[in-house]
Amino acid sequence: MRNRTDLRPGLASASAMSLVRRKQISRDPTRRSVSDRTTYLVSAFFLLGAVSALGIIDRAIYGEWYGKTGTKITAALNLLEISASLFLLWSGTRKIRIAPFNRFLPLAAPGILLMSVFWSLDPRLTITQGALYFFIVLGLIGLVEALDSDELMKLIALICGLSAVASVVQFLAFHEPGDFRGIFSQKNVLGQVMAGGVLAALHCMRIPGGRRFRYICLIALCTVVAFMSKSATSVLAIFVFFWLAILGSLYSRPATRIVGICLAFCSVLAVVFIVTNPDLIYELFGKDQTLTGRTLIWPYVIAHILEKPLLGWGYLAFWSALNPVALEIASATWNTVKIANAHNALLEFLLEIGIVGTCFFIFLWLRNFVFAVKCMNGPASRFGLSSLLLLTAILLTGTSEQVLLTGGQIWTILFFTTGFMCEKSLWLTRAARTQGRLRPRSMPAAIVPKSVFKEPS
């Protein structure tokens, strides 16, 4: 009878090679530290560009105006962003791949956007922005491979904190008239980055042995700047983060799980009450029933969605200056809506990529939701909770702004990042259970080191 240890020679040899590689790396700590430092700096630059924080360089040199096209600074920053993406992908492939995750589905998202170039009203804009979206997702894949998941969330929190400080300094130094938008192109973008910073900082506070006071200060800073931006959806998202974080911490502990479930049920009743009485929210945030004119544009958008319902008008093509219909809609609503987009995530998806593309992105959202729920009930509850908070923020923001259709948006970055994290955690859990069932008494300790599976909740 064959020894059961011979049934998995490939995995055993792979484990041996991994151990040898670890020993080789540990023999040269200086080289390893330099490589890790370079990867960290490139990751920071990549994230700064991915959340549109570097756009202040172009606006400071050339200024800005409605209908402004790309400049040499913008082109250079885009090329650097693509180079950083490729470097991170290469750096990630050099790491020991402990837990796999699906790469085809995330890359299929920008693939659908790029495919719309064949029927786009503005093929040049579709291909350039679609390619930038593709390289951002590609860079996120390499980023999740190159950095530890908790370390990556710490870096995202740091990037949002630096953006908050730079925005306050910019405001105090120049006192620009109009809405407070900091180093970003619009106040809503600033508010979303601040909300993303609160989300990342809340995740870092749940890391065992972390520096909680540092992240409490970061949460306070991002919350204050979000209030200064007067972005109602972002402020509301931050309050939801706080409440859901409390519910999540109660649910993750067996002793207080019943309390968490009861509070969650009460929260659902409160949401139903608010939905049936929206005037309370409007008065609280000083908004009218048109959401500052946003709903006025929806009838125009719906009418043009019905003209091309299946595939849409092309990625970012409908609001292009080449489309005279977009100019007519902008002029009809110019007094209330100054930025040409549908101001609703679902309508914008249907307008740009039709029912086919919209269903695919909804599938990705639902897939991440399933991963998050499984993580919440498994050994990686902090990743599951962070993903649930993010998915809730996407729904909130999507009521009045477009989400997930722009590569340079904090919600897009966190959407793919948290999805990868949850998928990796679930794979590690399944691998640990499978290994425990298959390993006989005579087999060595583990094919995958036990330290890999220690992900405290």
C-alpha positions, 0 to 999 in steps of 0.5 A, spaced: 500 500 500 502 506 498 504 511 503 499 517 503 505 522 503 506 520 496 499 523 494 501 530 494 509 530 491 508 537 488 505 541 494 511 538 498 516 540 493 513 547 492 513 547 500 520 545 500 522 550 495 518 556 498 522 554 505 529 555 501 527 561 498 525 564 505 532 562 507 536 565 501 532 572 502 533 572 510 541 571 509 541 578 505 537 583 510 539 589 507 537 587 500 531 585 502 529 591 506 531 596 500 527 592 495 521 592 500 522 600 501 522 601 494 516 597 493 512 601 499 514 608 496 512 606 489 505 603 492 504 610 496 505 614 489 501 609 485 495 610 491 496 618 491 495 617 483 489 612 484 485 617 488 486 623 484 491 627 489 496 628 484 491 632 480 493 638 484 500 639 480 496 640 473 491 645 476 497 649 480 501 650 473 496 650 468 489 652 472 483 649 470 476 651 466 470 647 464 472 643 458 479 643 459 483 637 455 489 633 458 496 637 458 503 634 458 503 634 466 497 629 466 500 625 460 506 624 464 503 623 471 499 617 467 505 614 464 508 614 471 502 611 474 502 606 468 509 604 470 508 604 477 502 599 476 507 594 472 512 595 477 507 593 483 505 587 478 512 585 477 514 586 485 508 582 487 510 576 482 516 575 486 513 574 492 511 567 495 504 566 493 501 564 499 494 565 497 491 565 490 485 570 488 481 571 482 484 575 477 480 574 471 473 577 474 477 584 476 480 585 469 474 583 466 471 590 469 476 594 465 475 589 459 468 591 458 469 598 459 475 598 453 470 593 449 465 599 448 470 603 444 467 599 438 460 603 439 463 609 443 461 616 441 468 618 443 473 612 442 479 616 444 476 618 450 474 611 451 480 608 450 485 612 454 480 612 460 479 605 459 486 603 459 488 607 465 482 603 469 485 597 466 492 599 469 489 601 476 486 594 477 492 591 474 496 595 479 492 593 485 493 586 483 500 587 484 499 591 490 495 586 494 501 581 492 506 585 494 504 588 501 501 584 507 493 586 507 494 590 514 500 593 511 496 595 505 490 598 509 495 602 513 498 605 507 491 607 504 489 610 511 496 614 511 495 616 504 488 619 506 491 622 512 496 626 508 491 628 503 487 631 509 493 635 511 495 637 504 488 640 503 487 644 510 494 647 508 492 649 501 486 652 504 489 656 509 495 658 504 490 660 498 483 661 501 480 659 494 473 662 493 467 657 493 466 650 496 472 647 500 475 642 495 482 641 498 487 638 493 482 635 489 478 637 483 471 637 487 468 637 494 465 630 493 472 627 491 475 630 497 469 628 501 470 621 499 477 620 500 476 622 507 470 617 508 475 612 505 480 614 510 476 613 516 474 606 513 481 604 513 483 607 520 477 603 523 480 597 520 487 599 522 484 600 529 482 592 529 489 590 528 491 586 534 497 590 537 496 596 533 497 604 535 490 605 536 491 613 538 494 614 532 488 612 528 483 615 532 487 622 531 486 620 523 479 618 524 478 625 527 482 629 522 478 626 516 471 627 519 473 634 520 475 635 513 469 631 511 465 636 514 469 642 511 467 639 504 460 639 506 459 633 502 453 630 505 454 623 502 461 622 505 459 625 512 453 620 512 457 614 510 462 616 516 456 616 521 454 609 518 461 607 518 461 608 526 455 605 527 456 599 523 463 598 526 460 598 533 455 593 530 460 588 527 465 588 533 459 586 537 457 581 532 464 578 532 464 576 539 460 570 541 458 573 548 455 580 545 452 577 538 445 577 540 446 584 542 449 586 535 443 582 532 438 586 536 441 593 534 442 591 527 434 589 526 433 596 530 437 599 524 434 596 519 427 599 522 430 606 522 433 605 515 426 604 513 423 610 517 428 614 513 427 612 506 419 613 507 421 620 510 426 623 506 425 630 508 428 629 515 435 627 511 434 633 507 433 638 512 438 635 516 444 636 511 440 642 508 438 639 501 432 640 497 428 634 494 432 635 488 438 633 491 441 640 489 438 639 482 441 632 481 434 629 480 433 634 475 437 631 470 435 624 471 429 624 466 434 626 460 438 621 462 433 615 462 430 617 456 437 616 452 438 610 456 432 607 453 435 609 446 441 604 447 439 600 453 443 593 451 450 596 450 450 603 452 453 609 449 460 607 450 465 608 456 465 616 458 462 617 451 456 620 452 458 626 456 464 628 451 464 634 448 463 631 441 456 629 443 451 635 442 446 632 446 450 632 452 451 639 451 443 641 451 442 637 457 448 641 461 445 647 458 438 645 460 440 644 467 446 649 468 444 653 474 443 647 478 448 641 475 455 644 473 458 637 472 456 633 466 454 626 469 448 622 471 449 623 478 446 616 480 451 610 479 445 606 476 443 611 471 451 612 469 452 605 468 446 604 464 448 610 460 455 608 459 455 600 458 448 598 458 444 593 461 450 588 460 456 591 463 451 594 469 449 586 470 457 584 470 458 590 476 452 588 480 455 581 480 462 583 482 458 587 488 454 581 490 460 577 489 464 581 494 458 581 499 458 574 499 465 574 501 465 579 506 459 575 510 463 569 509 469 572 512 465 575 518 463 568 520 470 566 519 477 567 522 478 574 518 472 578 521 476 584 520 477 584 513 469 582 512 467 588 516 471 593 512 468 590 506 461 590 508 462 598 510 465 599 503 459 596 500 455 600 504 458 606 502 458 605 495 450 604 495 450 611 499 454 614 494 451 611 488 444 615 490 447 621 488 454 620 485 457 615 480 461 610 483 466 604 480 466 607 473 472 611 475 479 608 476 481 614 480 476 614 485 477 611 492 471 607 492 474 603 486 481 602 489 478 599 496 472 595 492 477 591 489 482 591 494 477 589 500 475 583 495 482 581 494 483 581 501 477 577 503 478 572 497 485 570 500 482 569 507 477 565 505 482 561 501 487 560 507 481 558 511 479 552 506 486 550 505 487 549 513 481 545 513 483 541 507 490 540 510 487 538 517 483 532 514 488 530 509 494 530 513 496 523 517 500 522 523 506 521 520 506 527 515 510 533 517 507 539 521 504 542 515 505 544 507 503 551 509 506 554 515 501 555 521 503 562 521 500 563 515 493 562 518 493 566 524 489 572 522 486 574 529 479 577 528 
